[in-house]
Amino acid sequence: MASSVIVGTQWGDEGKGKIIDIMAKKADLVIRSSGGNNAGHTVVHGDEVYKLHLLPSGILYPKTTCLIGSGVVVDPKVLLGEISEMNKRGVTCDNLRIDSRADIIMPWHRELDRLEEEFKAKQTGVNVGTTGRGIGPCYTDKARRVGIRMYDLCRPECLKKLVKNTGELNNLMIEKVYGGQPLDLDAIFEEYKAYGEQLAKYEADGSVITFESYNDGKTVLFEGAQATLLDIDFGTYPFVTSSHPIAGGACIGTGVGPKLIDEVIGVGKSYTTRVGNGPFPTELNDDLGDLIRNRGGEFGTTTGRPRRTGWFDAVIMRHAVRVNGLTALAINKFDTLSGIGTLKVCVAYKKSDGTVLKDFPVTLEELADCTPIYEEIEGYDGDLSDCRKFDELPEKCRSYITRLEELCGCPITIIGVGAGNDQVIFR
């Protein structure tokens, strides 16, 4: 038996979908444990490119059970659209299961998301930069115990009562707090009743499925969404998501204990990117940053927004190693940096008072006061895309990888040298 957790180590968009898809080929169960359709995984499968938002990456393998766990918030309209699109492309989703406890994103969540962002922008001039898909408000309803769950969605008598009660509460907030227009709750009930009828066949107890699969000696893969620095507790708060994308969230969002976790693999890039607002110490606001963005295709899977780009930050990676308990790293896109000249790696931060920090700061204010302390490493040249063994990489590229391992305190066992699933090196 074996179970693996895959987590993002930076601000997301590290290529988790690729690594998960590679590992899903050998998995019996793939679990999505947190987040919602604010996440996007791009999977290159043969000659086909799939952009997944709610479906676990193992969905491409019909013999692999794919579970949307209790920690995920589900927009049923988006999920049904994704299923339909996959079916059109010849991918069956009969292997999908959705935990009965997963909370459902309702129209008022999307409306509140929009209104809250506008309100914050007027107050401070800065907003969090959410995707506007209702993720945060849905988690808010979950925390205050008025949410609508998958179980309720699939049972019209439960759904009707909750749409009335929770809908009226959220309509009051929309109208009285933000000055918006209240939503038609009767129309919402009819719409979501139909969604429930279509999704009912996927409903299941995810905790039982996971526990029994592990005990039966099956291979279990926990798929992370977002990344370490977007964690509600250990990320760059308040510019974070509303759930726990760190390794511990895999247990919380699935309903099993940490004893079932055998390894934790952190996925990163040979440089750093970020989407949305907030401090970014190694950001490159110059032609080199644009070059890395364009060469690396750094545009959001979900939003299409250009990602902010910067040098590799070992302070961030050490933070990810610690809070996730990483046993190995999978670093993508070494091919992107080929031929750009001297490389820089952030090894520590320096505050305005001269204090040097080797550990990632706790507060946003402290991070905003930090400038990177760089170590320069000689760059490498050449096309890496056909390399399949570590020794086939240019010597200077191997040196860069070895130095990253030393600075991060974690072995790099998977090396990405291109977009394709076959363009990886296993050490």
Kinemage of the C-alpha trace (Angstrom):
@kinemage 1
@onewidth
@group {chain A} dominant
@subgroup {mainchain}
@vectorlist {calphas} color= white
{ca met a 1} P 0.000 0.000 0.000
{ca ala a 2} L 1.119 3.596 -0.552
{ca ser a 3} L -0.393 7.041 -0.164
{ca ser a 4} L 1.049 10.302 -1.429
{ca val a 5} L 0.057 13.927 -0.928
{ca ile a 6} L 0.917 16.376 -3.716
{ca val a 7} L 1.065 20.021 -2.648
{ca gly a 8} L 2.081 23.305 -4.225
{ca thr a 9} L 5.079 24.910 -2.555
{ca gln a 10} L 4.840 28.480 -3.825
{ca trp a 11} L 1.802 30.644 -4.735
{ca gly a 12} L 0.229 28.052 -7.025
{ca asp a 13} L 0.503 27.336 -10.752
{ca glu a 14} L 3.568 25.148 -10.177
{ca gly a 15} L 2.449 22.378 -12.532
{ca lys a 16} L 0.805 20.108 -9.957
{ca gly a 17} L -1.597 18.773 -12.591
{ca lys a 18} L 1.288 17.357 -14.620
{ca ile a 19} L 2.922 15.629 -11.643
{ca ile a 20} L -0.414 14.331 -10.382
{ca asp a 21} L -1.304 12.976 -13.826
{ca ile a 22} L 2.013 11.121 -14.005
{ca met a 23} L 1.404 9.570 -10.586
{ca ala a 24} L -2.305 8.964 -11.238
{ca lys a 25} L -1.396 6.332 -13.828
{ca lys a 26} L -0.395 4.058 -10.945
{ca ala a 27} L -3.061 5.206 -8.468
{ca asp a 28} L -6.249 3.378 -7.572
{ca leu a 29} L -7.805 6.450 -5.921
{ca val a 30} L -7.164 10.150 -6.616
{ca ile a 31} L -8.642 12.634 -4.146
{ca arg a 32} L -9.182 16.374 -4.455
{ca ser a 33} L -9.316 17.591 -0.845
{ca ser a 34} L -9.612 21.404 -0.816
{ca gly a 35} L -10.488 24.517 -2.787
{ca gly a 36} L -13.017 24.903 -5.552
{ca asn a 37} L -13.170 25.977 -9.183
{ca asn a 38} L -10.790 28.817 -8.380
{ca ala a 39} L -8.086 26.218 -8.992
{ca gly a 40} L -6.929 25.157 -12.416
{ca his a 41} L -4.790 22.170 -13.386
{ca thr a 42} L -3.464 21.874 -16.919
{ca val a 43} L -2.821 18.253 -17.877
{ca val a 44} L -1.077 17.291 -21.117
{ca his a 45} L -2.201 13.752 -21.946
{ca gly a 46} L -0.759 12.449 -25.196
{ca asp a 47} L -1.571 15.067 -27.808
{ca glu a 48} L -4.487 16.404 -25.792
{ca val a 49} L -4.472 19.311 -23.318
{ca tyr a 50} L -7.085 19.253 -20.541
{ca lys a 51} L -7.809 22.154 -18.222
{ca leu a 52} L -9.422 20.840 -15.059
{ca his a 53} L -10.985 22.944 -12.313
{ca leu a 54} L -13.020 20.615 -10.101
{ca leu a 55} L -12.465 17.157 -11.520
{ca pro a 56} L -9.506 15.303 -9.994
{ca ser a 57} L -6.639 14.822 -12.426
{ca gly a 58} L -7.070 11.041 -12.347
{ca ile a 59} L -10.333 11.398 -14.261
{ca leu a 60} L -8.456 10.555 -17.478
{ca tyr a 61} L -7.996 6.981 -16.229
{ca pro a 62} L -11.359 5.141 -16.151
{ca lys a 63} L -10.093 2.476 -13.741
{ca thr a 64} L -9.020 5.107 -11.212
{ca thr a 65} L -11.636 6.197 -8.680
{ca cys a 66} L -11.717 9.996 -8.456
{ca leu a 67} L -13.054 11.602 -5.287
{ca ile a 68} L -14.028 15.193 -4.590
{ca gly a 69} L -13.545 15.351 -0.833
{ca ser a 70} L -15.502 17.055 1.922
{ca gly a 71} L -13.043 19.958 2.041
{ca val a 72} L -13.877 21.042 -1.510
{ca val a 73} L -16.577 23.611 -2.267
{ca val a 74} L -18.464 22.570 -5.394
{ca asp a 75} L -20.151 24.767 -7.968
{ca pro a 76} L -22.563 22.201 -9.505
{ca lys a 77} L -23.090 24.152 -12.716
{ca val a 78} L -19.342 24.343 -13.313
{ca leu a 79} L -18.852 20.679 -12.431
{ca leu a 80} L -21.618 19.505 -14.755
{ca gly a 81} L -20.175 21.636 -17.536
{ca glu a 82} L -16.760 20.124 -16.972
{ca ile a 83} L -18.191 16.597 -17.002
{ca ser a 84} L -20.075 17.356 -20.230
{ca glu a 85} L -16.951 18.707 -21.901
{ca met a 86} L -14.934 15.661 -20.872
{ca asn a 87} L -17.652 13.356 -22.206
{ca lys a 88} L -17.546 15.167 -25.551
{ca arg a 89} L -13.820 14.463 -25.686
{ca gly a 90} L -14.365 10.769 -25.014
{ca val a 91} L -13.528 10.780 -21.298
{ca thr a 92} L -16.049 8.992 -19.103
{ca cys a 93} L -16.647 10.413 -15.637
{ca asp a 94} L -18.388 7.331 -14.268
{ca asn a 95} L -15.402 6.896 -11.947
{ca leu a 96} L -16.231 10.163 -10.139
{ca arg a 97} L -17.439 10.320 -6.518
{ca ile a 98} L -18.381 13.402 -4.482
{ca asp a 99} L -18.365 13.371 -0.689
{ca ser a 100} L -21.835 13.967 0.794
{ca arg a 101} L -20.283 16.573 3.119
{ca ala a 102} L -18.842 18.820 0.393
{ca asp a 103} L -20.370 22.316 0.521
{ca ile a 104} L -22.157 23.744 -2.505
{ca ile a 105} L -21.426 27.147 -4.013
{ca met a 106} L -24.706 29.027 -4.447
{ca pro a 107} L -25.476 32.130 -6.548
{ca trp a 108} L -25.422 34.356 -3.460
{ca his a 109} L -21.829 33.289 -2.799
{ca arg a 110} L -20.698 34.569 -6.189
{ca glu a 111} L -22.661 37.792 -5.720
{ca leu a 112} L -21.228 38.371 -2.254
{ca asp a 113} L -17.737 37.651 -3.566
{ca arg a 114} L -18.118 40.419 -6.118
{ca leu a 115} L -19.695 42.902 -3.712
{ca glu a 116} L -17.161 42.264 -0.944
{ca glu a 117} L -14.242 42.794 -3.310
{ca glu a 118} L -15.735 46.083 -4.491
{ca phe a 119} L -16.271 47.166 -0.879
{ca lys a 120} L -12.685 46.323 0.128
{ca ala a 121} L -11.320 48.165 -2.892
{ca lys a 122} L -13.275 51.317 -1.942
{ca gln a 123} L -12.098 51.079 1.681
{ca thr a 124} L -8.400 50.450 1.108
{ca gly a 125} L -7.762 50.833 -2.593
{ca val a 126} L -6.621 47.206 -2.651
{ca asn a 127} L -8.617 43.982 -2.883
{ca val a 128} L -7.573 40.394 -2.270
{ca gly a 129} L -7.771 39.579 -5.970
{ca thr a 130} L -10.128 36.620 -5.734
{ca thr a 131} L -11.348 34.817 -8.843
{ca gly a 132} L -14.901 35.957 -8.020
{ca arg a 133} L -16.269 32.421 -8.039
{ca gly a 134} L -17.826 32.506 -4.580
{ca ile a 135} L -15.209 30.358 -2.856
{ca gly a 136} L -14.630 32.534 0.220
{ca pro a 137} L -18.322 33.237 0.947
{ca cys a 138} L -19.095 29.518 0.593
{ca tyr a 139} L -16.441 28.642 3.170
{ca thr a 140} L -17.858 31.440 5.353
{ca asp a 141} L -21.293 29.802 5.306
{ca lys a 142} L -19.669 26.469 6.104
{ca ala a 143} L -17.878 27.953 9.119
{ca arg a 144} L -21.006 29.632 10.458
{ca arg a 145} L -22.921 26.370 9.985
{ca val a 146} L -25.528 27.528 7.469
{ca gly a 147} L -24.053 25.919 4.362
{ca ile a 148} L -25.754 23.678 1.830
{ca arg a 149} L -23.936 20.393 1.309
{ca met a 150} L -23.908 17.761 -1.405
{ca tyr a 151} L -26.268 15.653 0.711
{ca asp a 152} L -28.792 18.510 0.743
{ca leu a 153} L -28.405 19.262 -2.959
{ca cys a 154} L -29.446 15.714 -3.826
{ca arg a 155} L -32.559 15.787 -1.600
{ca pro a 156} L -35.159 18.347 -2.747
{ca glu a 157} L -36.929 18.506 0.619
{ca cys a 158} L -33.678 19.477 2.370
{ca leu a 159} L -32.602 21.788 -0.431
{ca lys a 160} L -35.855 23.764 -0.485
{ca lys a 161} L -35.707 24.512 3.228
{ca leu a 162} L -32.055 25.526 3.178
{ca val a 163} L -32.389 27.682 0.062
{ca lys a 164} L -35.129 29.610 1.861
{ca asn a 165} L -33.330 29.968 5.202
{ca thr a 166} L -29.748 30.485 4.047
{ca gly a 167} L -30.850 32.369 0.967
{ca glu a 168} L -32.846 34.888 3.008
{ca leu a 169} L -29.877 35.435 5.320
{ca asn a 170} L -27.515 36.076 2.425
{ca asn a 171} L -30.059 38.233 0.601
{ca leu a 172} L -30.159 40.484 3.668
{ca met a 173} L -26.378 40.886 3.450
{ca ile a 174} L -26.515 41.557 -0.285
{ca glu a 175} L -29.249 44.163 0.071
{ca lys a 176} L -28.710 45.792 3.472
{ca val a 177} L -24.929 45.682 3.796
{ca tyr a 178} L -23.778 46.136 0.205
{ca gly a 179} L -26.800 47.757 -1.444
{ca gly a 180} L -27.211 45.019 -4.032
{ca gln a 181} L -30.329 43.402 -5.453
{ca pro a 182} L -31.762 40.349 -3.636
{ca leu a 183} L -31.761 37.078 -5.570
{ca asp a 184} L -34.846 35.096 -6.641
{ca leu a 185} L -34.781 32.138 -4.232
{ca asp a 186} L -37.580 30.208 -5.930
{ca ala a 187} L -35.732 30.263 -9.229
{ca ile a 188} L -32.519 29.222 -7.465
{ca phe a 189} L -34.248 26.235 -5.877
{ca glu a 190} L -35.568 25.007 -9.223
{ca glu a 191} L -32.183 25.427 -10.874
{ca tyr a 192} L -30.264 23.652 -8.131
{ca lys a 193} L -32.851 20.911 -7.751
{ca ala a 194} L -32.072 19.973 -11.355
{ca tyr a 195} L -28.331 20.006 -10.610
{ca gly a 196} L -28.892 17.686 -7.663
{ca glu a 197} L -30.816 15.237 -9.798
{ca gln a 198} L -27.918 15.041 -12.252
{ca leu a 199} L -25.187 14.745 -9.618
{ca ala a 200} L -26.941 12.359 -7.207
{ca lys a 201} L -25.353 9.283 -8.774
{ca tyr a 202} L -21.892 10.523 -7.745
{ca glu a 203} L -22.704 11.101 -4.058
{ca ala a 204} L -20.725 8.928 -1.605
{ca asp a 205} L -18.971 8.862 1.777
{ca gly a 206} L -15.442 9.916 0.852
{ca ser a 207} L -13.959 9.106 4.245
{ca val a 208} L -15.065 5.479 3.981
{ca ile a 209} L -13.840 5.162 0.377
{ca thr a 210} L -10.392 6.515 1.311
{ca phe a 211} L -9.982 4.482 4.492
{ca glu a 212} L -11.067 1.224 2.897
{ca ser a 213} L -8.923 1.787 -0.193
{ca tyr a 214} L -5.822 2.293 1.929
{ca asn a 215} L -6.565 -0.712 4.125
{ca asp a 216} L -7.122 -2.843 1.029
{ca gly a 217} L -3.568 -2.079 -0.075
{ca lys a 218} L -4.539 0.267 -2.892
{ca thr a 219} L -2.478 3.246 -4.027
{ca val a 220} L -4.017 6.526 -2.867
{ca leu a 221} L -3.091 9.955 -4.223
{ca phe a 222} L -4.198 13.185 -2.514
{ca glu a 223} L -4.312 16.011 -5.041
{ca gly a 224} L -3.594 19.485 -3.729
{ca ala a 225} L -5.133 22.673 -5.083
{ca gln a 226} L -3.609 26.145 -4.785
{ca ala a 227} L -0.392 26.135 -2.743
{ca thr a 228} L 1.385 26.629 0.572
{ca leu a 229} L 1.547 30.427 0.440
{ca leu a 230} L -2.212 30.566 -0.186
{ca asp a 231} L -3.046 28.597 2.974
{ca ile a 232} L -5.501 30.426 5.237
{ca asp a 233} L -3.130 30.074 8.231
{ca phe a 234} L 0.385 29.705 6.831
{ca gly a 235} L 0.121 31.748 3.647
{ca thr a 236} L 0.534 35.466 2.980
{ca tyr a 237} L -2.647 36.416 4.826
{ca pro a 238} L -4.972 38.104 3.862
{ca phe a 239} L -3.915 37.452 0.245
{ca val a 240} L -4.753 33.773 0.579
{ca thr a 241} L -7.483 31.285 -0.237
{ca ser a 242} L -10.141 30.219 2.273
{ca ser a 243} L -9.023 26.629 2.871
{ca his a 244} L -5.949 24.545 3.722
{ca pro a 245} L -3.912 23.616 0.633
{ca ile a 246} L -0.996 22.425 2.804
{ca ala a 247} L -0.430 18.710 3.432
{ca gly a 248} L -2.469 18.685 6.647
{ca gly a 249} L -5.489 19.850 4.650
{ca ala a 250} L -5.504 16.530 2.809
{ca cys a 251} L -6.552 14.821 6.043
{ca ile a 252} L -9.031 17.508 7.083
{ca gly a 253} L -10.626 17.657 3.634
{ca thr a 254} L -10.954 13.900 3.221
{ca gly a 255} L -11.811 12.519 6.637
{ca val a 256} L -8.782 10.354 7.393
{ca gly a 257} L -5.960 10.700 9.893
{ca pro a 258} L -2.296 11.563 9.179
{ca lys a 259} L -1.307 7.964 9.888
{ca leu a 260} L -2.523 7.157 6.371
{ca ile a 261} L 0.010 9.498 4.720
{ca asp a 262} L 3.234 7.819 3.536
{ca glu a 263} L 4.918 10.629 1.593
{ca val a 264} L 4.452 14.316 0.795
{ca ile a 265} L 5.742 15.650 -2.513
{ca gly a 266} L 6.012 19.391 -2.986
{ca val a 267} L 5.689 20.782 -6.510
{ca gly a 268} L 7.474 23.980 -7.482
{ca lys a 269} L 9.046 25.773 -10.426
{ca ser a 270} L 12.663 26.664 -11.133
{ca tyr a 271} L 11.557 30.262 -10.625
{ca thr a 272} L 8.604 31.800 -8.740
{ca thr a 273} L 5.234 33.141 -9.894
{ca arg a 274} L 2.259 34.727 -8.240
{ca val a 275} L -1.249 35.792 -9.274
{ca gly a 276} L -3.092 38.524 -7.403
{ca asn a 277} L -1.988 41.165 -4.951
{ca gly a 278} L 0.478 41.022 -2.081
{ca pro a 279} L 4.244 41.270 -1.488
{ca phe a 280} L 6.525 39.278 -3.794
{ca pro a 281} L 10.177 39.799 -2.762
{ca thr a 282} L 11.870 38.325 -5.872
{ca glu a 283} L 9.467 39.791 -8.449
{ca leu a 284} L 11.002 40.860 -11.759
{ca asn a 285} L 9.265 43.954 -13.097
{ca asp a 286} L 11.426 44.165 -16.190
{ca asp a 287} L 12.097 42.639 -19.592
{ca leu a 288} L 13.554 39.511 -18.004
{ca gly a 289} L 10.347 38.982 -16.034
{ca asp a 290} L 8.366 39.333 -19.276
{ca leu a 291} L 10.682 36.881 -21.020
{ca ile a 292} L 10.237 34.234 -18.320
{ca arg a 293} L 6.458 34.788 -18.333
{ca asn a 294} L 6.167 34.350 -22.085
{ca arg a 295} L 8.589 31.436 -22.360
{ca gly a 296} L 6.974 29.656 -19.423
{ca gly a 297} L 3.383 30.355 -20.557
{ca glu a 298} L 2.634 32.030 -17.251
{ca phe a 299} L -1.039 32.882 -17.708
{ca gly a 300} L -3.765 31.627 -15.381
{ca thr a 301} L -5.591 28.398 -16.285
{ca thr a 302} L -8.766 29.637 -14.599
{ca thr a 303} L -8.656 33.397 -15.270
{ca gly a 304} L -6.161 33.896 -18.084
{ca arg a 305} L -4.478 36.596 -16.004
{ca pro a 306} L -0.726 37.086 -16.566
{ca arg a 307} L 1.252 35.786 -13.611
{ca arg a 308} L 3.838 37.873 -11.807
{ca thr a 309} L 7.272 36.302 -12.210
{ca gly a 310} L 10.457 36.307 -10.157
{ca trp a 311} L 13.588 34.424 -9.173
{ca phe a 312} L 13.520 31.172 -7.195
{ca asp a 313} L 12.991 31.909 -3.496
{ca ala a 314} L 14.645 29.375 -1.176
{ca val a 315} L 13.162 31.106 1.898
{ca ile a 316} L 9.689 30.274 0.622
{ca met a 317} L 10.713 26.723 -0.228
{ca arg a 318} L 12.171 26.076 3.232
{ca his a 319} L 8.878 27.320 4.681
{ca ala a 320} L 7.013 24.852 2.443
{ca val a 321} L 9.328 21.996 3.448
{ca arg a 322} L 8.627 22.709 7.118
{ca val a 323} L 4.859 23.263 7.196
{ca asn a 324} L 4.115 20.375 4.824
{ca gly a 325} L 6.653 17.880 6.111
{ca leu a 326} L 7.913 17.412 2.555
{ca thr a 327} L 9.765 14.200 1.787
{ca ala a 328} L 10.654 15.189 -1.795
{ca leu a 329} L 10.385 18.016 -4.321
{ca ala a 330} L 9.200 17.971 -7.933
{ca ile a 331} L 10.511 21.093 -9.674
{ca asn a 332} L 9.170 21.993 -13.119
{ca lys a 333} L 10.283 24.245 -15.963
{ca phe a 334} L 14.052 24.057 -15.812
{ca asp a 335} L 13.806 24.355 -19.611
{ca thr a 336} L 12.348 27.867 -19.267
{ca leu a 337} L 15.540 29.248 -17.709
{ca ser a 338} L 17.899 27.819 -20.317
{ca gly a 339} L 19.887 30.483 -22.124
{ca ile a 340} L 18.813 33.511 -20.089
{ca gly a 341} L 22.234 34.075 -18.499
{ca thr a 342} L 23.216 34.305 -14.843
{ca leu a 343} L 20.588 32.925 -12.457
{ca lys a 344} L 19.722 34.300 -9.054
{ca val a 345} L 18.353 32.488 -6.022
{ca cys a 346} L 17.017 34.266 -2.949
{ca val a 347} L 18.762 32.730 0.078
{ca ala a 348} L 17.513 35.135 2.783
{ca tyr a 349} L 15.634 38.397 3.313
{ca lys a 350} L 16.916 41.728 4.604
{ca lys a 351} L 14.603 44.108 6.456
{ca ser a 352} L 14.883 47.877 6.296
{ca asp a 353} L 16.506 47.924 9.752
{ca gly a 354} L 19.243 45.615 8.538
{ca thr a 355} L 17.895 42.430 10.152
{ca val a 356} L 18.518 39.306 8.071
{ca leu a 357} L 15.771 36.655 8.000
{ca lys a 358} L 16.410 33.081 6.917
{ca asp a 359} L 12.854 31.976 7.802
{ca phe a 360} L 9.697 33.178 6.088
{ca pro a 361} L 8.115 36.021 8.126
{ca val a 362} L 4.789 35.572 9.883
{ca thr a 363} L 3.126 38.865 8.926
{ca leu a 364} L 2.393 40.519 5.621
{ca glu a 365} L 3.803 43.811 6.924
{ca glu a 366} L 7.120 42.184 7.713
{ca leu a 367} L 7.271 40.473 4.313
{ca ala a 368} L 6.545 43.789 2.576
{ca asp a 369} L 9.562 45.250 4.407
{ca cys a 370} L 11.872 42.544 3.055
{ca thr a 371} L 14.244 42.694 0.124
{ca pro a 372} L 15.902 39.537 -1.224
{ca ile a 373} L 19.487 38.563 -0.569
{ca tyr a 374} L 20.613 36.807 -3.720
{ca glu a 375} L 23.181 34.193 -4.549
{ca glu a 376} L 24.221 34.215 -8.186
{ca ile a 377} L 24.618 30.931 -10.041
{ca glu a 378} L 26.094 30.511 -13.507
{ca gly a 379} L 23.322 29.894 -16.025
{ca tyr a 380} L 23.035 27.038 -18.481
{ca asp a 381} L 22.272 26.693 -22.184
{ca gly a 382} L 20.783 24.132 -24.520
{ca asp a 383} L 17.530 22.315 -25.214
{ca leu a 384} L 16.603 20.188 -22.188
{ca ser a 385} L 13.386 18.751 -23.592
{ca asp a 386} L 14.882 15.412 -24.674
{ca cys a 387} L 16.812 14.763 -21.455
{ca arg a 388} L 15.502 11.751 -19.519
{ca lys a 389} L 18.402 11.137 -17.155
{ca phe a 390} L 20.014 13.527 -14.699
{ca asp a 391} L 23.432 12.988 -16.265
{ca glu a 392} L 22.071 14.101 -19.652
{ca leu a 393} L 21.422 17.618 -18.346
{ca pro a 394} L 24.072 20.293 -18.906
{ca glu a 395} L 26.609 20.345 -16.079
{ca lys a 396} L 25.641 23.882 -15.070
{ca cys a 397} L 21.964 22.883 -14.897
{ca arg a 398} L 22.879 19.962 -12.633
{ca ser a 399} L 24.827 22.371 -10.442
{ca tyr a 400} L 21.812 24.682 -10.206
{ca ile a 401} L 19.584 21.782 -9.136
{ca thr a 402} L 22.109 20.563 -6.567
{ca arg a 403} L 22.386 24.034 -5.072
{ca leu a 404} L 18.603 24.362 -4.836
{ca glu a 405} L 18.500 21.080 -2.895
{ca glu a 406} L 21.120 22.360 -0.468
{ca leu a 407} L 19.318 25.664 0.093
{ca cys a 408} L 15.866 24.077 0.497
{ca gly a 409} L 16.868 21.109 2.642
{ca cys a 410} L 14.899 18.623 0.553
{ca pro a 411} L 15.818 16.278 -2.327
{ca ile a 412} L 14.581 17.131 -5.825
{ca thr a 413} L 13.472 13.749 -7.156
{ca ile a 414} L 11.381 14.866 -10.154
{ca ile a 415} L 12.772 17.380 -12.675
{ca gly a 416} L 10.550 18.953 -15.322
{ca val a 417} L 12.185 19.756 -18.666
{ca gly a 418} L 9.087 20.472 -20.781
{ca ala a 419} L 5.303 20.628 -20.794
{ca gly a 420} L 4.691 17.017 -21.790
{ca asn a 421} L 4.140 14.270 -19.258
{ca asp a 422} L 7.101 12.411 -20.715
{ca gln a 423} L 9.393 15.413 -20.331
{ca val a 424} L 10.516 14.616 -16.800
{ca ile a 425} L 13.553 13.134 -15.134
{ca phe a 426} L 13.143 10.825 -12.139
{ca arg a 427} L 16.070 10.572 -9.716
